[in-house]
Amino acid sequence: MINLIAGRYAEALFQVGEENNSTTNLYEELNSVIDILKSNQDFYNVLKSPLVTKVDKKDLVEKVFGNQISDNLNNFLKIIIDKDRVAALEAVQKSCKALLNEKNNIIEGSAITAVPMSQEELKQLEAKLSSKYNKNVTLENKIDESILGGVLVRLGNEEIDGTVKTRLTKMKDQLSQVIS
């Protein structure tokens, strides 16, 4: 349910950004606001609290963020407060990121390896995947020593498994079928 709500708010914010050619700026401002809220949990809890009036919450947002954010994001935050959707802000951020990636033809994913990849290796893998999918692929390198070697790439719902662990498991299965 919250993802549906967040998607609608993200689309509205995205449309405002499109009208003003400020989609990326709005997203970056939203990220900054959410980072501030996460680092000041008490402030975030006040904004989510039903015990604090909406007027007080809006005044607080105005005082804290004032000139640091655009009028569009300021108004958006006030609407979020009016509709009691402050708890959905992080989901709105994720939905905005997905819309921005779609607009810019970007796929984000992760490359899971047993040891850290160098920047050059990561860029080469991104280039190969970008040409395969005809999109700009950006990867985050994650470490998982249990895969032993090779790389496991996750892009959205798709996995490309080139790990030693998977190869050994497949060989084990083949040998067990031959033996039995």
Secondary structure, 3 states (H helix, E strand, C coil): CHHHHHHHHHHHHHHHHHHHCCHHHHHHHHHHHHHHHHHCHHHHHHHHCCCCCHHHHHHHHHHHHHHHCCHHHHHHHHHHHHCCCHHHHHHHHHHHHHHHHHHCCEEEEEEEECCCCCHHHHHHHHHHHHHHHCCEEEEEEEECHHHCCEEEEEECCEEEEEEHHHHHHHHHHHHHHHHC
